[in-house]
């Protein structure tokens, strides 16, 4: 019997039981749609994170205080005092591959203006901080080096702070706000940047001279972090080596294991985040694929029922000359068709789900061609694998016993 005849017989057998066939395919549909959606959303989240980090500049370098360890216990870096303003000056003068450098200190508190208040944080930096962090000024101007030297109580505020402290829509430039009990004059308003990849509002921020924050708010001589910008992305690694050498010399460190600082680039952060999202994508896809196995078992179960129901038909076809392999191919084809049609529907449903989710989350929509192709192949393999044993059982039926079956 040729393939076209086998296909027609299998097609007609499936149509005779439309509801049962649809319910059989449902497990495959759910499994494939889940896998497609999980993989697509995972890749979308990775791409979204990449875009968000890239907006901060791929040549951004961060120097952080290193975690303290005492008695084998990690105490974190909140109490580490290792970075100073002099370190920033040394990096700026001795590192030829660095364009901009800024110390960074921060404190949390209540922002007040008249009867309006807002819980926020204030970050202290140099005049280069906006360039390094990719902020722009919408109204007003940036503080100067003289403001830093004179510990001026001036600041720039983000749009979220401006909206909450100035709900009447008044231009904040020139107005006075308080951080706790300390008054600050607003000299600029930052252009809106929205949320970052972690969901943090980048507009809920106040920038002030680092000297003012260190002396008047934190009462410290140490900085929390150093932001630097490499001259270009191509020299970022060289810039990291330069910073490491300068800080080791400044801190009199001879053994790299004794470093009291960490130097990280955006590329490293990007790689780390991509690794995490990639692992989660694989994990979720693996969990979702369990439903595909359940769908395959459903196909095997239905094919067993089908073989039993059509025992007399199998005996009749065998008696008039159908070969065992024809019977086997017929039931394998039915199983594969159920799986493939379910897989195609599942792919479509999965793409619709992922598109709707990315639109809701405002992520870029990504279609994983590899996932679609693999899903299609898996569908065919599922149909053949789980349909083989029932098909083999049908092919091995004794025609005489089959004809007598009631």
N, C-alpha and C positions, 0 to 999 in steps of 0.2 A: 504493500500500500504506500502510495507516495505521500509526501509531506503535506501537500495542500488538502488532501482528503482527511488526514489526521487533524489538521488545523480546523477544518470545518466541523468535524465531529466534536472536538474539544470545545469549540466556540458554542455550538448548539447545546452541549451538556451544561455549560456555565449559564447560558441564558434560560435554561429550563428552571433553574433555581436562583432567580435574581436576588431575592432577599438573603438567602443563605450565602451566596457568593459575596454579596456586599459585606455581610457580617464577618465572613472569613478574611476579607481583605482589610477589615478595619484595624486589626492588630498591626499589619504591615504599614498601613497608612499612618497610624499613630507613631510607630517606631521611626519610619523614615522622616516624617515631618519634624519630629523632635530632634533627630540628629542634624538635619539641615538647619533648623532654627538655631540650635545651640552653636553649631560651627559658625554660622553667619553672624550671630550676635557676638560671639567671641572675637572674630576678626574685625567686626565693626568697632568693638570697644578698644581693641588694640590700635586700630587706625585713629580713633578719636583721641586716645592718650598720646599717640605720636604727634598728632597735630597740635594738641594743647602744649606739650612740652616744647615743640618747635617754635611756638609763639614766644617762648621765653628766650629763644636764641640757642642754637646748637653749640655756640662757643662759650656758653656760660660755665664758669668754674666756681665751685663752692668749697670753701675751707671751713671745716667744722671742728669743734672740740671733740676729742676722742673719748670714748666711754672709759670710765674708771673701773678697775677691777681690784677688789680687796678680798683676800682669802678665798679666791675662786668665785666670788659673787660679783655680777655685773651691776654696778651702781648707776649706770647711765652717764650722760654728759652734762646734766643740768648744773652740777656743782663744780665742774672742771673749769679751772682758771688758767688758760694757757695762751690765748690769743689777745694781742694788744694792738693799739693804734700804730705803734712803732712797727709791728709786723706788716701792717698795710703799707706804711711808707717804704719799708724795705722792698716789698714786692713791687711797688710802683716804680722805684728807682733802679732796681737790679734785674728785673725780669723784662727782657726786650720783647718778648712775645705777648705781653699783656698791654691792652689798650686802656682799660678802665679798672679801678679798684675802689671798693667802698667797704668800710666796716659796717656791721649791722648789729644793733642792740634793740631789744623790744621789751615792752611791758604792757600788761593788761590793766584796764581800769574803766571808770565811768567817764564818758564824754558828756559835758553839760554846756548848754547855751540857753540862758534864761530859764524857762519852765520845761524845756525839752532836754531829754537826756538819752544816751545810747551806750550800751556796753560795748566797748571796742578795745583796740590795741593801738599802741603808738610804736612806730619803728624809726630808729635813728640811723641815718646814713650820711654819706658825703654828697657833694653836688653831682657825683656820677651815678648815684643809685637809680635814678629814673632811666638813664640810658641803659644800664646793665639789666634792669628788671623789665625793660620794654614798656614803661609807662610814658604817657604823654600828658601835657598840661592843656586843659580845655580853657581855663580862665586863670589869669594871674601869672605868677612867675616863680622860679625856683629860688631856694635860699642860696646864698653865696658862701665863699670861703671865709669872708669876714664875719658872716653870721655864725659860722662854726667856731671861729676863734674867740668870738665875744659871747658865746653861749646864749645866743639870741633865742627867745621863746617865740619862734615862728613855726608855721607848719603848713603842709599841704594835705588836703583831705580828699578821700574818694567820694564817688557820687552817692553811695549808700549812706555814708556819714552825713553828707550834705543834705540829702532828702529827709533824714530823721532829725537833724538839728535845725534845719531851716525849712520846715514844712510849708511855710508861706511862700516859698519860691524866691526869696530874697537872695541876691548874689552874696555868697559867703566871703568873698575877697574883701579884706579890710576889717572884717568883723572879728570879735573875740570869742573864743570858746575856752572851756576849762577841761583839763585832763586831771581828774581828781580835784585837788585844790589849786593846781598850777595853771595860770592863764596862758593861753597861746593865741597869737594873732594869725589868722588865716591869710596866707599870701597867695594861695593857689588852689584850684580845684582840678583833680585829675580826670581825664577822659575815661569813660566806662570800659572795663575789660570783661565783665561778666564772671561766671564761675570757672574755676579750673577743673582739671580732670578728676579731682577728689571731691568735687561738689562744693568747694570753698569759695565764698564770695570774695573776689579779688578787689572789689570796690569798697569793701568794709575795712578801710585802712587809713592811717594817718602817718605821714612822713614828717620828720623833724630833724634838725642837725644832731648828729650822733653825740656831739659834746654836750648838748643840752640834756639829752635823755640820760647819758651816763652820769652827769653831775647832779642834775636837779630832780631826777626821778628814781634812778637805780642806785645812785651813790656807789659807783664801781669804776675801776680802772681797766677792766677787761671787757672785751667785746664777745658777743655770742657767736658770731660768724663773720666770715669775710667773703664778699662777693667780688668776683673778678671776671673780666671779659677778655678772652683771647683775641689777638689781632685778626684771626680768621679761624674757621673750623679746621683747616688743614694743619695748623700749628698748635691745636689744643693740647695734644699729647706732650709736645715740647714745653708748652707753657706749664703744664702740670709738673713736669720734671724740674723746671726752674723754680717754681713755688716751693716744691718739696725741699730742694737744696737750700734755698734762702731761709726757710723756716728752721731747718735742722741746724744751720749755722747760727741763726739768731737764738735758738733755744739750747744751743750747745749739745746737740744730740749726735752721737757717733754711731749708735746701733739703731738700725731702722725699726727694730722691735720695740724700741722705747719711744717711738713717735707719740706725741701728745695731741696730734691733730690728724684729720682725715681730709684728703683732697679728692673731690669728686667732680665729674663732668656731667653734662646733660646726656651725653652718649651712654654713660654708665647707667644713669637713671632710666633712660629709655630702654636699654637692654634688660635691666632688672624688671621693669614694669611689663615689658613684652614677654619675658619669661614667665612671670606670674600669670598673666592673662592667658598665655598659651597653655600652661598647665591646667588652669581651670576649664578652658575650652575642651581639652582632651578628656578631662574628668567628667564634665557634664555630658559630652557626647557618648562616653562609655556607659554612663548611667542610662542615657536615653536609648542606647542600643539594646538594652535588656528587653524593652518592649518589642523590639524587632524579633528577638528570639521567641518571645511569647507568641507573636504573630505567626512565626514559622511553625510552632507547635500546633497552633490552631489550624493551619493549612494541612498538616499531617493528619490531625484528627478528622477533619472533614473529608479528606481523601480516603481514609479508612471507611468512613460511613458510605461514601460514594461507591467504593469497590463492593461493599456488602450489598447495597441497593441494586447494583447493576450486575450481580453475579450471573443471572440467567443471560443477560445480554452478552457478557464476556464468553459464556459457554457457547452461545449461538454463533458468535463471530469466529470463535476458534473452530467450531465444527464445520463451517463453510470455507475454511482455508486461511483465516487470519493467523499469522505467526505470533509466537510469544513476544518477540521484540516489538511487533506492531502494537500489541496490547500495552506493553510497557511504555512505549513512546507516547501513546495516546494519553495515558494518565500522567506521565511526566509533563507533557505539554499542557494539560489542564492545570496542573500545579504551578508550572512556570508562568502561565498566563495570569492566574490569580495573583501571584506574587508581583509580576511586572506591572500589571494594571494598578494594583495597590501602591506600588512604588512610585509610579508616575503621578498618581493623585497625591501621594505623600510629599513628593518633591514640590509640587505646586502649592500645597497647603503650607509646607514649611517656609517657602519663599514669601508667601503672603503674610504669615505670622512674623517673620523676621523683618519684613518691610514695615509692617504696622508698628512693631516694637521700636525700630530705629527712628521712625518719624515721631513717636511719642517721647523718646529719650533725646531726640535731636542729635542722633549719631549719624555718621555716613552709612549709607546702605551698601553692603558688600555681598556679592554673589560668589560663593566659593565653587568654582568650576570643578575642582578636584573632588569636593564633597558630593556634588551632584553625580559625577561620573562613577565614583566609588559606590554611592548609594544605589545607582542603577545596576551595577555589577553585583552588588550584594543581594539585591532583589532577585535577580536571576539565579544566583547561587542558592539563595534561601528556598526558592521554589523547587529547584532540582534536588537539593539536599533533603528537605523534609518530605518531598513527594516521591523520592526514590523507593523507599521501603513499601509504601502502599502500592506503587506501580509494579514493583517486583512481585508482591503478593498476588496482584491481579493476573500478571503474566504466567504465574506458576499454577493457577487454578486448573484442576482436571476438568476438561470439557464435559464429561459425562456427569460428574458430580454437580458441576455448575448448572447444567440443564435440568437436573432434578431438584435444584435449590428452590425452596418455597419461602 
